[in-house]
């Protein structure tokens, strides 16, 4: 379906340019972070960059398809998309590839597909359709939203992947807020959920019931005092903080980060890519990156506010919420302010599925923005 020319004046160029800048920064950081490791292994230093470029091409193709179809037409496919995403998560538990104890990916030749990433978008679609009906937001009908969220979130917990499941819970609360749910009721729900989470952590810590795996429990607790287990569970956080602090104001330069190039900092092209940015580009570099993310979130929320219907507003705000939660949790993790969860930094972390999903979310936002005004023929 071709987009009418009169729509194109509503294309949000500040948003597009901010995303383009983040992707460009990502390519540079991925190359620098993985260079030493790949060269020592006898692999091309452009290995991860090439894979990231493939994700970019697929993502751009997806964006073109997404913005070409009026977002209101997606309603008829929402239920199918939701159940397909749940089916993929269920099949993953049987046929998925296990990496570092987690079963999160399908391997198809050189490609790796992470269904939980696509499930985030599926949840945004289903909740947008569900919450545009006012009755689903009023009173204590909030439970229906949490029920829709609990199914994919529960399947992701089993993988296990607590970080991504937390994003799903955050999405539910964010979209309920934007849909106009009572803030006090949301607060009560949040308090109840926090109580359940703390109870699960406590009984696992005491060894009464193993709800949370030991390594997950260590990650959740060690950020309170990383030096209590500095050579094991606390190692990642300590090295991340050292890398961020050593960057100073202007950074050490590309390929010159000691924590990254000497392999003190683990997962430096994935989980701790923000630490590499801080070490090699300094405070100024991290400030630029955070400003770009703030621009993406601001423009996305602006599009949500200007949307011509509730469904479009919820689609855009849900997509923006994905970026917000990923940014807060990932940066907080690298600073030692949050537990290590393994959540990627959108547009920058190496990973084709992550980049593809992030671009698809941008496509959803742009679609709503393009059609925020009625066109009279």
C-alpha positions as CSV (number, residue, x, y, z in Angstrom):
1,X,0.0,0.0,0.0
2,X,1.6,3.3,-1.1
3,X,1.7,6.2,1.4
4,X,0.0,9.3,-0.1
5,X,2.5,12.1,-0.7
6,X,0.6,14.5,1.5
7,X,1.4,12.2,4.5
8,X,5.2,12.7,4.1
9,X,5.2,16.2,5.5
10,X,4.4,14.6,8.9
11,X,7.6,12.4,8.8
12,X,9.5,13.1,12.0
13,X,13.0,13.9,10.8
14,X,14.5,14.8,14.2
15,X,13.5,11.3,15.3
16,X,14.9,9.6,12.2
17,X,18.2,11.5,12.5
18,X,18.6,10.7,16.2
19,X,18.1,7.0,15.4
20,X,20.6,7.2,12.5
21,X,23.2,8.8,14.8
22,X,22.7,6.1,17.5
23,X,23.1,3.3,14.9
24,X,26.2,5.0,13.5
25,X,27.7,5.2,17.0
26,X,26.8,1.6,17.5
27,X,28.8,0.4,14.5
28,X,31.9,2.3,15.8
29,X,31.6,1.1,19.3
30,X,30.9,-2.6,18.3
31,X,34.0,-2.5,16.1
32,X,36.2,-1.0,18.8
33,X,34.8,-3.2,21.6
34,X,35.2,-6.5,19.8
35,X,38.4,-5.7,17.8
36,X,41.0,-7.2,20.2
37,X,39.0,-10.3,20.9
38,X,38.3,-11.1,17.3
39,X,41.8,-10.4,16.1
40,X,43.3,-12.7,18.8
41,X,40.9,-15.4,17.7
42,X,41.9,-15.0,14.0
43,X,38.5,-13.6,13.0
44,X,37.8,-10.5,10.9
45,X,37.5,-7.5,13.2
46,X,34.3,-6.6,11.1
47,X,32.6,-9.9,12.1
48,X,30.0,-8.3,14.5
49,X,29.8,-5.1,12.4
50,X,28.8,-7.2,9.4
51,X,26.2,-9.1,11.3
52,X,24.9,-5.8,12.7
53,X,24.7,-4.4,9.1
54,X,22.5,-7.4,8.1
55,X,20.2,-6.5,11.0
56,X,20.1,-2.9,9.8
57,X,19.1,-3.9,6.2
58,X,16.4,-6.2,7.5
59,X,15.2,-3.5,9.9
60,X,15.0,-0.8,7.3
61,X,13.0,-3.1,5.0
62,X,10.7,-3.8,8.0
63,X,10.3,-0.1,8.6
64,X,9.3,0.5,4.9
65,X,6.7,-2.2,5.1
66,X,5.4,-1.0,8.5
67,X,4.9,2.6,7.5
68,X,3.3,1.6,4.2
69,X,0.3,0.1,6.0
70,X,-2.2,2.2,7.9
71,X,-1.7,1.2,11.5
72,X,-5.5,0.9,12.0
73,X,-5.4,-2.1,9.6
74,X,-3.3,-4.0,12.1
75,X,-6.2,-4.5,14.5
76,X,-7.5,-7.4,12.4
77,X,-4.2,-9.2,12.8
78,X,-3.5,-8.4,16.4
79,X,-4.8,-11.6,17.9
80,X,-2.9,-13.8,15.4
81,X,0.3,-11.9,16.0
82,X,-0.1,-12.3,19.7
83,X,-0.7,-16.1,19.6
84,X,2.1,-16.6,17.1
85,X,4.5,-14.8,19.4
86,X,3.4,-17.0,22.3
87,X,3.8,-20.1,20.2
88,X,7.3,-19.1,19.2
89,X,8.2,-18.6,22.9
90,X,6.8,-22.0,23.8
91,X,8.6,-23.8,20.9
92,X,11.8,-22.0,21.9
93,X,11.8,-23.9,25.2
94,X,12.0,-27.1,23.3
95,X,14.0,-26.3,20.2
96,X,15.9,-23.2,21.1
97,X,19.7,-22.9,21.3
98,X,21.1,-22.8,24.9
99,X,23.8,-20.1,25.4
100,X,25.3,-19.5,28.9
101,X,22.4,-21.5,30.5
102,X,19.6,-19.5,28.8
103,X,17.4,-20.8,26.0
104,X,16.6,-17.6,24.1
105,X,17.5,-18.0,20.5
106,X,16.6,-19.9,17.4
107,X,19.6,-20.6,15.1
108,X,18.8,-20.5,11.4
109,X,22.2,-20.8,9.6
110,X,24.1,-17.6,10.3
111,X,21.1,-15.9,11.7
112,X,20.0,-15.9,15.4
113,X,16.4,-15.0,16.1
114,X,15.3,-14.0,19.6
115,X,11.5,-14.4,19.9
116,X,11.3,-12.4,23.1
117,X,12.3,-9.3,21.2
118,X,9.5,-9.7,18.7
119,X,7.1,-10.6,21.5
120,X,7.6,-7.0,22.9
121,X,6.1,-5.6,19.8
122,X,3.3,-8.2,19.7
123,X,2.4,-7.1,23.3
124,X,2.3,-3.4,22.3
125,X,-0.1,-4.3,19.5
126,X,-2.4,-6.4,21.6
127,X,-2.5,-4.0,24.6
128,X,-3.1,-1.0,22.3
129,X,-6.2,-2.7,20.9
130,X,-7.3,-4.0,24.3
131,X,-6.9,-0.7,26.2
132,X,-8.5,1.6,23.6
133,X,-11.8,0.1,25.0
134,X,-12.5,2.3,28.0
135,X,-14.1,-0.6,30.0
136,X,-10.8,-2.4,30.1
137,X,-9.2,0.5,31.9
138,X,-11.9,1.4,34.3
139,X,-12.1,0.1,37.9
140,X,-10.3,-3.2,38.6
141,X,-10.5,-4.4,35.1
142,X,-6.8,-3.9,35.0
143,X,-6.4,-7.6,35.7
144,X,-7.2,-8.4,32.0
145,X,-4.1,-6.4,30.9
146,X,-1.9,-8.1,33.4
147,X,-3.3,-11.5,32.3
148,X,-2.4,-10.7,28.6
149,X,1.1,-9.7,29.8
150,X,1.7,-12.6,32.2
151,X,1.6,-15.3,29.5
152,X,4.6,-14.1,27.4
153,X,6.4,-12.8,30.5
154,X,6.0,-16.2,32.2
155,X,7.4,-18.0,29.2
156,X,10.4,-15.7,29.1
157,X,11.0,-16.2,32.8
158,X,11.3,-19.9,32.2
159,X,14.1,-19.4,29.5
160,X,15.3,-17.9,32.0
161,X,15.4,-14.2,31.3
162,X,14.3,-12.0,34.2
163,X,15.4,-8.8,32.5
164,X,13.3,-9.1,29.5
165,X,10.3,-10.3,31.5
166,X,10.7,-7.1,33.6
167,X,10.3,-5.1,30.4
168,X,7.0,-6.8,29.7
169,X,5.7,-5.8,33.2
170,X,6.9,-2.3,32.7
171,X,5.1,-2.1,29.3
172,X,1.8,-3.2,30.9
173,X,2.1,-0.4,33.6
174,X,3.2,2.2,31.1
175,X,0.4,1.5,28.6
176,X,-2.2,1.4,31.4
177,X,-1.0,4.8,32.5
178,X,-1.2,6.3,29.1
179,X,-4.6,4.7,28.6
180,X,-5.8,6.7,31.7
181,X,-5.9,4.0,34.4
182,X,-6.3,5.2,38.0
183,X,-2.8,6.0,39.3
184,X,-3.7,4.8,42.8
185,X,-4.8,1.4,41.5
186,X,-1.6,1.1,39.5
187,X,0.3,1.9,42.6
188,X,-1.4,-0.8,44.5
189,X,-0.8,-3.3,41.7
190,X,2.9,-2.2,41.6
191,X,3.2,-2.6,45.4
192,X,1.6,-6.1,45.2
193,X,4.0,-7.1,42.4
194,X,7.0,-5.8,44.3
195,X,5.9,-7.8,47.4
196,X,5.7,-11.0,45.3
197,X,9.1,-10.3,43.8
198,X,10.8,-9.7,47.2
199,X,9.1,-12.8,48.6
200,X,10.5,-14.9,45.7
201,X,14.0,-13.4,46.2
202,X,13.8,-14.0,50.0
203,X,12.7,-17.7,49.9
204,X,15.3,-18.4,47.2
205,X,18.0,-16.7,49.2
206,X,17.0,-18.8,52.3
207,X,17.0,-21.9,50.2
208,X,13.4,-22.8,51.1
209,X,12.1,-22.9,47.5
210,X,14.3,-22.4,44.4
211,X,12.1,-19.9,42.6
212,X,15.1,-18.0,41.3
213,X,18.2,-19.7,40.0
214,X,21.4,-19.2,42.1
215,X,23.2,-17.2,39.5
216,X,20.2,-14.9,39.0
217,X,20.0,-14.5,42.8
218,X,23.7,-13.5,42.9
219,X,23.1,-10.9,40.2
220,X,20.1,-9.5,42.0
221,X,22.0,-9.2,45.4
222,X,25.6,-8.4,44.4
223,X,24.9,-5.0,43.1
224,X,24.2,-3.9,46.7
225,X,27.9,-4.7,47.5
226,X,29.9,-5.8,44.4
227,X,33.1,-6.1,46.5
228,X,31.6,-8.7,48.7
229,X,32.3,-11.1,45.8
230,X,34.7,-9.1,43.7
231,X,36.3,-12.0,41.8
232,X,33.0,-13.7,40.8
233,X,29.5,-12.2,40.9
234,X,30.7,-8.7,41.5
235,X,33.4,-8.7,38.8
236,X,31.3,-7.4,36.0
237,X,29.9,-4.4,37.9
238,X,33.3,-3.5,39.3
239,X,35.0,-3.6,35.9
240,X,32.1,-1.6,34.4
241,X,32.4,1.1,37.0
242,X,36.2,1.2,36.5
243,X,35.8,1.6,32.7
244,X,33.3,4.4,33.1
245,X,35.4,6.3,35.6
246,X,38.6,5.8,33.6
247,X,37.1,7.5,30.5
248,X,37.3,10.9,32.1
249,X,35.8,13.9,30.3
250,X,36.8,13.2,26.7
251,X,37.7,9.5,26.8
252,X,40.7,7.4,25.8
253,X,39.8,7.1,22.1
254,X,38.7,4.3,19.8
255,X,40.6,1.0,20.3
256,X,42.3,2.6,23.4
257,X,40.0,1.5,26.2
258,X,42.1,-0.6,28.6
259,X,39.2,-2.3,30.3
260,X,37.7,-3.3,27.0
261,X,40.8,-4.1,24.9
262,X,42.5,-6.1,27.7
263,X,39.3,-8.1,28.3
264,X,38.7,-7.0,31.8
265,X,35.2,-5.9,30.9
266,X,33.0,-8.8,29.8
267,X,30.3,-8.7,27.1
268,X,31.7,-5.4,26.1
269,X,30.0,-5.4,22.7
270,X,26.6,-6.5,24.1
271,X,25.5,-6.0,27.8
272,X,28.3,-3.5,28.7
273,X,28.5,-1.5,25.5
274,X,27.6,1.7,27.4
275,X,30.7,1.2,29.6
276,X,32.8,1.1,26.4
277,X,31.3,4.4,25.2
278,X,32.2,6.0,28.6
279,X,35.7,4.7,28.5
280,X,36.6,5.5,24.9
281,X,34.5,8.7,24.4
282,X,34.3,9.9,28.0
283,X,31.6,12.0,29.7
284,X,31.1,14.0,26.5
285,X,30.4,10.8,24.5
286,X,27.9,9.4,27.0
287,X,26.2,12.8,27.2
288,X,25.7,12.9,23.4
289,X,24.3,9.3,23.5
290,X,21.9,10.1,26.3
291,X,20.8,13.3,24.6
292,X,20.1,11.3,21.4
293,X,18.0,8.8,23.4
294,X,16.2,11.7,25.1
295,X,15.4,13.1,21.6
296,X,14.0,9.7,20.5
297,X,11.8,9.4,23.6
298,X,10.6,13.0,23.3
299,X,9.7,12.8,19.6
300,X,8.0,9.5,20.2
301,X,5.9,10.9,23.0
302,X,5.1,14.0,20.9
303,X,3.8,11.7,18.2
304,X,1.8,9.8,20.8
305,X,0.2,13.0,22.1
306,X,-0.7,14.2,18.6
307,X,-2.1,10.9,17.4
308,X,-5.6,11.2,16.0
309,X,-7.0,8.3,18.0
310,X,-6.5,6.3,21.2
311,X,-5.2,3.3,19.4
312,X,-2.5,5.2,17.7
313,X,-1.6,7.0,20.9
314,X,-1.2,3.7,22.7
315,X,0.9,2.2,19.9
316,X,3.3,5.1,19.9
317,X,3.6,5.3,23.7
318,X,4.0,1.6,24.0
319,X,6.9,1.6,21.5
320,X,8.5,4.5,23.2
321,X,8.2,2.7,26.6
322,X,10.4,-0.1,25.2
323,X,13.2,2.3,24.6
324,X,12.8,4.0,27.9
325,X,12.9,0.9,30.0
326,X,15.8,-0.6,28.1
327,X,17.8,2.7,28.5
328,X,17.1,3.0,32.2
329,X,17.9,-0.6,33.1
330,X,21.0,-1.0,30.8
331,X,22.6,2.3,31.9
332,X,21.7,1.7,35.5
333,X,23.2,-1.8,35.3
334,X,26.5,-0.5,34.0
335,X,26.7,2.1,36.7
336,X,26.1,-0.5,39.4
337,X,22.7,1.1,40.3
338,X,20.7,-1.9,39.1
339,X,21.2,-5.7,39.0
340,X,22.9,-7.2,35.9
341,X,20.1,-8.3,33.6
342,X,21.7,-8.6,30.2
343,X,19.3,-6.2,28.6
344,X,20.6,-4.6,25.4
345,X,21.0,-0.9,24.6
346,X,18.7,-0.2,21.6
347,X,20.4,0.6,18.3
348,X,23.9,0.3,19.8
349,X,24.3,-3.2,21.4
350,X,25.5,-5.9,18.9
351,X,22.6,-8.1,17.9
352,X,20.5,-8.4,14.8
353,X,17.3,-9.3,16.6
354,X,17.6,-6.3,18.9
355,X,18.4,-3.8,16.1
356,X,15.6,-5.3,13.9
357,X,13.0,-5.0,16.7
358,X,14.2,-1.5,17.6
359,X,13.7,-0.3,14.0
360,X,10.3,-2.0,13.8
361,X,9.3,0.0,17.0
362,X,10.5,3.2,15.3
363,X,8.4,2.2,12.2
364,X,5.3,1.9,14.4
365,X,6.0,5.4,15.9
366,X,6.5,6.9,12.4
367,X,3.4,5.2,11.1
368,X,1.3,6.9,13.8
369,X,3.0,10.2,13.2
370,X,2.4,10.1,9.4
371,X,-1.3,9.6,9.9
372,X,-1.9,11.9,12.7
373,X,-4.1,14.2,10.6
374,X,-7.1,13.2,8.5
375,X,-6.5,13.7,4.8
376,X,-9.5,15.1,2.9
377,X,-9.6,14.0,-0.8
